[in-house]
Every structure is written in structure tokens, then in C-alpha cells.
């Protein structure tokens, strides 16, 4: 009878420990699943928004580059309008990743043609930045911070055939 009582207590303790460990495992597993992968990136500053581009996976990604094209919509006539700006590359401290900030947008410049008839309409004007092409990498998102009144587009460029420069020189 003593053995039976000890055995029941032992079984109950074992059952209780199993339930506790399962509860702890399921709660910590859920917490890990709900973690936001974008939480490592800084929050946008006042007046800015965060744009995230997740590129699709491609074969031979080293042959591709990404061009970021910020655009501002302004009222314009038949004249050609140009806007320049500065895109800063900043390190994500502690992670080894980079993100981009459109830090400066200059005033628009335009030609001064006489427009007949003078028709004014809203046009999206590409902002020319100092940022060169970005290496294509589908494993990491491109994170860009731009002013709220700016729209961001991007273009993927691919490499063409490789030509030998020395052969063309001798012909």
C-alpha cells in the first residue's frame, strides 16, 4: 500500500511537470513567432515614412542591381523640370546591414519655354540622387526612409553580355 501511494504521488508530480514544461514551451514558442522582423530597423523620424522593398529571389543575383527612384508630384506646364536630392546610406548598428535616407530635396529647376496653350497639370518628377545602383539581394529587405510627400519607385537592372575591350581596340 505504501508503494502505491508513493507511485501515485510520483505519477502526479511527473504529470504536473510535463504540463508545466509544455505550457512554458508553447508560450515561449508563440512569443518567438510573434516577434516582428522589422523591429531591428529604426522608427521613421517625424515627417518621414519607412518604405520596405522585399526583392524576389533570382538566379545569379550578382548580375542584377537596383535603382531607387524617389518622385515628387508637383504642378508643372510644358517645361522640363528637374529635382535633385541626397540619399544617405546609413549602417544598422550591430547588424551589419544598411538602410537609406532621402535626407535632402532641392527646389525644382526648369526650362523657361513659352507654353502655348499654357496647360498646368500634376506630374511625378523623379528626384536625381547621388545613390549609385544597389546590389541585388533577395535575402534582405531594402529599407528606405523618405519624406511623407514623396513616392518611391524602383527599377531592377540586369547585366548584358560581357565584351572584351581589347578585341574591339585592334579592329
Helices and strands as residue ranges (DSSP letters): H 2-34, G 37-40, E 48-53, G 61-63, E 64-76, E 81-92, E 97-105, E 109-110, E 121-128, E 134-135, E 142-147, E 150-158, H 165-170
